[in-house]
Amino acid sequence: MKKSVWTGILIAVLILGLSCAGKKPLGMHGEDWTSVNQNLHQVDGPPAGKDAAAAFRLYRSGAPTKETFAKWCGEYKISRVIDMAGTAKTHELKFQKEGVCPNLQIIYSEKQEVNQPVTEEFLKFFDAEVEKARRDQVGLLFRCTTGSHRTGRLAAYYQMSQKNMGAEDAIEEMNREGVTMFLFEKELVPQVYALDDYIHHRPCSQPKNSCVIP
């Protein structure tokens, strides 16, 4: 087959991938994805800042640099972190040994996989930690590596379970704040619909390998 034909096929496949599910086609990254502070976004709570009052705040993020980590306990008022990449030893804990944010708590650090749905045990843990942070009026952050896929999935769960967002809107927001989301559409989109079923106590409407793991 001629090289030009192969080139055309590859372009067609890329265009198909870029036009994945959601109300807007996805490019390499969503329109709200940002490299600033490793794709940190505030999900809930009042505006932060060095002089802001203590309050419940919820954030999603990618793995921090040392400079960004310093902002977590200062500017963003973050007290607790859920690490779904399992890399706290080479990030948060490493920076703490260097004297940065020594009192910030890493309450979870395990590697989750995009192609495996979350467990009911983890969702119950997350819900409980959200309630603790709300009760204690402190900031809680959850993160993976880029703040896109595993983090986007959990953000969608929070938006649907705590803010009554519909699954389609939660998927759109997950995509908007993520990078290369089209590469994981096949895994993530059914999982978000399955999470919506779980939240509303419905039987899982998605393939079994997308449903919340009991």
N, C-alpha and C positions, 0 to 999 in steps of 0.2 A: 504494500500500500504506500502511496506517495506521502512524503513528509507533510505536504500541504493539507492532505486529507486528515492525517493524524492531528495536526494542529487545529483544524476545524472541529474535530471531535472533542479535543481537550477543552477548547473554548466553550463549546456547547455544554459540556459537563459542568464547567465552572459556573456558567450562567445559571444552570439549573440549581446548583448548590447554593448560589447567592440568593436565589428566589425562594427560600424556604418558608415554612409556615409563619404566619403573623400578618398583621395588617399592612406592614411595609416590608419590602424586600430587604434582606440583610446583606451588607457588604462584609468586609473583613472584620469590622467591628461595628457595634451599634452606635447610634448617633450621640448617646450620652456616655459612651465609654471614654475613660480618660487615663492617661499615664500619670497624671498628677496624684501624688500620694498613693500610688499603686492601685488606682481605680477604687478609691474609697468613696462610698456614698452613704449618706445618712438616710436610714429607712424610716425612723420614727423619732419623735421627741422634739423639743424646742431647739433653736439655734444654739450652737456651742460657742466657745471662745474662752480666752484665758480668764476673763472676769465674769463669765456666765455662772449662774447659780446651779447648784447640784440638781440633777433631774434624771429621770429615766430617758436614756437615749439609746437607739439601736443603730448599728452600722454594719455594712458589708464591705469587704475589702479583699485585695490580693495580699500576698506575703509582703511584709513591710521591709523597707530599707531601714538602716539605723536612724537616719534623719526623720523618716516618717514615723517610726516607732516612738521617737521622742515626742512627737505631736500627739500621739494617742493619749498619753496620760496628762499632757499639758493642755493643748488647744482643744482637743476633742472630748476631754473628761471621760475617758474610757478606763474602766476599772477591771473588766473581765473579758477574756478572749476565748473563743471556741475556734480551734484550728482543725479544719477538715482535710488538710494536706498532710498532717503528721510531721511537720517540719519545724516545730517550735524550737527544737534543740539548736537548729542552725539559724534561727531568726530571733524570736522573742527572748528565749532563755540565754542565748549567746549575748544579746545586747544587754540583758540585765546583769550579766557577769561583768560587763564593762561599765556598769553604773547607771544605765538608762532605764527609767521607769521601774525601779526595783520593787515597788509595791503592787504592780499590776499583776493580776492573777491569771494564769493559763489554766482554765478549768477543764479543758478537753484538748487532746492532741492525738488524733488517730487519722490514718489515711482512708478516706472514702473514695469510691470509684464512681465515675460518671455512668458507666454501663451497668451499675448495680443500684437498684432503688434503695432508699434509706429504710432503716428498720423502725418498727414501732417503738422500740426501746429508746432509740436516739431521739425521735420526735417527742416522746414524753419527757426526756431529759431536757431538750431544748425548751419546751413549753414551761417546764419548772424553772429553768434558769431565767427565762424572760420574766416570769412572775416574781422571782427573787430580786432581779434587777429593778423591776418596777416598784416593788415594795421598799427596797433599799435606796431608791432614787439615785442609781448609778448607771454609767454607760456600759453597754455590752456590745462587743464586736464579734462577728463570725466571718471567717475567711477561708480561702483555699489558696491557690497559687496566683491566679490572675484576677480573682474576684468575679469570675464569669459563670462557670458551669456548675460546680458543686455549690458555690455560694449563691448563684442565681436560682438554683432549684430550691434552696432553703428560704431565700427571700420570697419566692413565689408562694411557698407554704405559709410564711408569716402573713403576707398580704391577703391570702385567701382565708386563713383561719382567724386573724385578728382584725382585719379591716374590711372583711366581706367583699373582697375583690373577686370578680369572676375569673375562671381559669384562662380564658383567652386574653384578658387584659394582663393577668399575671405573667403569662408567657411573653406577651409583647414587651412588658417592662424588663423581664429577665433578659430578653434579647437586646433591648435597647442599651443596657448597661454592661453588656458582655462583649467579648472578642472571639472571633471565629466560631460564632454560635452555630452556623450552618453545618459545621463538621459534626456536631453532637445532637442535631435536631431529632434524629431517629431514636436516640435514647432518652433525651430530656423531655420532649413534648409529651409523650405518653405517660411519663412519670409524673408530670405536673397534673395531668387529668386524673391519674390514679390518686394523687394526693388530695385532689378536690373531692373524690369519692370518699376517701378515708375521713376527711374533715366532716363530711355530711352523713357519715355512717351508712353509706351506700355500698353494695357489692362492687368490687372493682370491675370497671367496664373495659379495662385495657388488658393486653396480653399479660399472662402471669408473671413474666420476667420484668414487667414494669410496675407491678403492684407493690405497695408497702409490705415489707417483710415482717411477719408477725413475730 
